[in-house]
Amino acid sequence: MNSVRALVLTEYGGPGAVKVSSVEAPTAGAGQVLVRVHAAGVNALDWKVREGYVRNAHPLQLPTVLGIELAGVVEAVGPGVTGLREGDRVMGPLGGLGAYADVVAVNAANLGAVPDALDFVAAAALPLASVAAWQSLNFAGPIHAGQRILIQGASGGLGGFAVQYAHQAGAVVFATAVSKHVDYVRSLGADHVIASDKEQFEATANDIDLVVDVVGGEVLNRSWSVLAEDGVIVSTASPAILESIPAGRRGLWFMNTPDPERLHAIAEDVVEGRLRSKVGAVVRFDELPAAIERNRTQPQVGKTVVNFSL
Ligand SMILES: NC(=O)c1ccc[n+]([C@@H]2O[C@H](COP(=O)([O-])OP(=O)(O)OC[C@H]3O[C@@H](n4cnc5c(N)ncnc54)[C@H](OP(=O)(O)O)[C@@H]3O)[C@@H](O)[C@H]2O)c1
């Protein structure tokens, strides 16, 4: 068997449920390319999948390879692919699992070109967080100047981009983060940063037109009280929002869709300095199980990225 290194989930559970091992090397099916992965982004979904939180919504056959976004080089092109060639530098979400492997078969339609000036670690930090931030902010309608927007969980990957887009649109931006992350979130353009470990956000945020919730749970439940009369909550974290919308209120569950053109434009904005993309930590492949667990227990600013070359 031709095999590649991969991070495999063997059973649902804690950090010990994922192991670095070998899996059969993939081949490129119709519409797919094989990508030699150079870097991959760590996401909250990794530990949610590991723990089994999404097993009902997305049943998996275990063992399976974790990881949902990557950056690398096209190594082979499958039947029917026209836009990509061997040697192209690409990045994108998989639209499924399997990014934590040395070689991955990816739908070509998901992949955007990595600008020359961006290295693979920087590229791997972008696909999900940056595009999902844009899409979730505009999910209930295009955002515009003067809106009062609250980003719940603003120091992470998605939240950090959402703060910048909302600020650039001319919105009044409210944002929550733990105390040690407050200065960072303010530096992204938030007008009011609320230290979630010291203050109740309800004391500062009111008459909010749009809440983007990346946290869920109690934070989401409390967010209804700060909405303007015709305000809306868009949750990226909790599909359960749809079962808990108070009468007369508007709440939406958001799911991202691949958008390679927007991803490429965002990457150009990062290169040109119009947008900040924060890589908070770079880890080795064998450090992935611990990095995924850290994302659950001690979120840091920005993204964690695994560099396959270390
Ligand atoms: N539906 C979709 O299409 C989609 C796409 C991408 C991501 N997501 C989801 O969106 C969420 C965010 O993703 P991400 O990649 O940005 O994750 P992340 O980088 O881990 O950031 C999440 C942030 O939430 C904050 N947080 C955690 N607990 C909190 C609490 N109790 N109160 C306030 N803030 C809290 C943390 O910041 P502090 O430490 O500063 O509080 C953390 O930085 C995840 O749930 C992920 O699964 C969904």
The ligand as an SDF file (V2000), in Angstrom:
LIG
                    3D

 48 52  0  0  0  0  0  0  0  0999 V2000
  -20.8750   27.4260   10.7460 N   0  0  0  0  0  0  0  0  0  0  0  0
  -19.7570   27.6220   10.0370 C   0  0  0  0  0  0  0  0  0  0  0  0
  -19.7590   27.6490    8.8180 O   0  0  0  0  0  0  0  0  0  0  0  0
  -18.4700   27.8680   10.7890 C   0  0  0  0  0  0  0  0  0  0  0  0
  -17.2590   28.1710   10.1200 C   0  0  0  0  0  0  0  0  0  0  0  0
  -16.1200   28.4240   10.8920 C   0  0  0  0  0  0  0  0  0  0  0  0
  -16.1970   28.3500   12.2810 C   0  0  0  0  0  0  0  0  0  0  0  0
  -17.3720   28.0070   12.8680 N   0  0  0  0  0  0  0  0  0  0  0  0
  -17.5370   27.9810   14.3330 C   0  0  0  0  0  0  0  0  0  0  0  0
  -17.3640   29.3230   14.7740 O   0  0  0  0  0  0  0  0  0  0  0  0
  -16.7830   29.2970   16.0540 C   0  0  0  0  0  0  0  0  0  0  0  0
  -15.5220   30.1460   16.0450 C   0  0  0  0  0  0  0  0  0  0  0  0
  -14.5660   29.5730   15.2000 O   0  0  0  0  0  0  0  0  0  0  0  0
  -13.1020   30.1180   15.2780 P   0  0  0  0  0  0  0  0  0  0  0  0
  -12.3260   29.3610   14.2810 O   0  0  0  0  0  0  0  0  0  0  0  0
  -13.0760   31.5910   15.2520 O   0  0  0  0  0  0  0  0  0  0  0  0
  -12.7010   29.6090   16.7530 O   0  0  0  0  0  0  0  0  0  0  0  0
  -11.5420   30.1210   17.6940 P   0  0  0  0  0  0  0  0  0  0  0  0
  -10.4180   30.6570   16.8740 O   0  0  0  0  0  0  0  0  0  0  0  0
  -11.2900   29.0320   18.6460 O   0  0  0  0  0  0  0  0  0  0  0  0
  -12.1910   31.3610   18.4410 O   0  0  0  0  0  0  0  0  0  0  0  0
  -13.2980   31.2560   19.3030 C   0  0  0  0  0  0  0  0  0  0  0  0
  -13.1910   32.3890   20.3060 C   0  0  0  0  0  0  0  0  0  0  0  0
  -14.3430   32.3890   21.1420 O   0  0  0  0  0  0  0  0  0  0  0  0
  -13.9670   32.9630   22.3860 C   0  0  0  0  0  0  0  0  0  0  0  0
  -14.7020   32.3270   23.4740 N   0  0  0  0  0  0  0  0  0  0  0  0
  -14.6210   31.0590   23.8940 C   0  0  0  0  0  0  0  0  0  0  0  0
  -15.4870   30.8880   24.9160 N   0  0  0  0  0  0  0  0  0  0  0  0
  -16.0910   32.0750   25.1170 C   0  0  0  0  0  0  0  0  0  0  0  0
  -17.0590   32.5390   26.0260 C   0  0  0  0  0  0  0  0  0  0  0  0
  -17.6080   31.7330   26.9290 N   0  0  0  0  0  0  0  0  0  0  0  0
  -17.4550   33.8350   25.9560 N   0  0  0  0  0  0  0  0  0  0  0  0
  -16.9470   34.6760   25.0250 C   0  0  0  0  0  0  0  0  0  0  0  0
  -16.0120   34.2780   24.1290 N   0  0  0  0  0  0  0  0  0  0  0  0
  -15.5950   32.9880   24.1940 C   0  0  0  0  0  0  0  0  0  0  0  0
  -12.4830   32.7700   22.5530 C   0  0  0  0  0  0  0  0  0  0  0  0
  -11.8920   34.0360   22.7550 O   0  0  0  0  0  0  0  0  0  0  0  0
  -11.5240   34.5690   24.2160 P   0  0  0  0  0  0  0  0  0  0  0  0
  -10.5520   33.5570   24.7970 O   0  0  0  0  0  0  0  0  0  0  0  0
  -10.9090   35.9000   23.9700 O   0  0  0  0  0  0  0  0  0  0  0  0
  -12.8240   34.6250   24.9380 O   0  0  0  0  0  0  0  0  0  0  0  0
  -12.0070   32.2210   21.2080 C   0  0  0  0  0  0  0  0  0  0  0  0
  -10.9020   32.9370   20.7310 O   0  0  0  0  0  0  0  0  0  0  0  0
  -16.5530   27.8230   16.4090 C   0  0  0  0  0  0  0  0  0  0  0  0
  -17.6520   27.4080   17.1770 O   0  0  0  0  0  0  0  0  0  0  0  0
  -16.5450   27.1260   15.0660 C   0  0  0  0  0  0  0  0  0  0  0  0
  -16.9430   25.7830   15.1840 O   0  0  0  0  0  0  0  0  0  0  0  0
  -18.4920   27.7720   12.1620 C   0  0  0  0  0  0  0  0  0  0  0  0
  1  2  1  0
  2  3  2  0
  2  4  1  0
  4  5  1  0
  4 48  2  0
  5  6  2  0
  6  7  1  0
  7  8  2  0
  8  9  1  0
  8 48  1  0
  9 10  1  0
  9 46  1  0
 10 11  1  0
 11 12  1  0
 11 44  1  0
 12 13  1  0
 13 14  1  0
 14 15  2  0
 14 16  1  0
 14 17  1  0
 17 18  1  0
 18 19  2  0
 18 20  1  0
 18 21  1  0
 21 22  1  0
 22 23  1  0
 23 24  1  0
 23 42  1  0
 24 25  1  0
 25 26  1  0
 25 36  1  0
 26 27  1  0
 26 35  1  0
 27 28  2  0
 28 29  1  0
 29 30  1  0
 29 35  2  0
 30 31  1  0
 30 32  2  0
 32 33  1  0
 33 34  2  0
 34 35  1  0
 36 37  1  0
 36 42  1  0
 37 38  1  0
 38 39  2  0
 38 40  1  0
 38 41  1  0
 42 43  1  0
 44 45  1  0
 44 46  1  0
 46 47  1  0
M  CHG  2   8   1  16  -1
M  END
$$$$
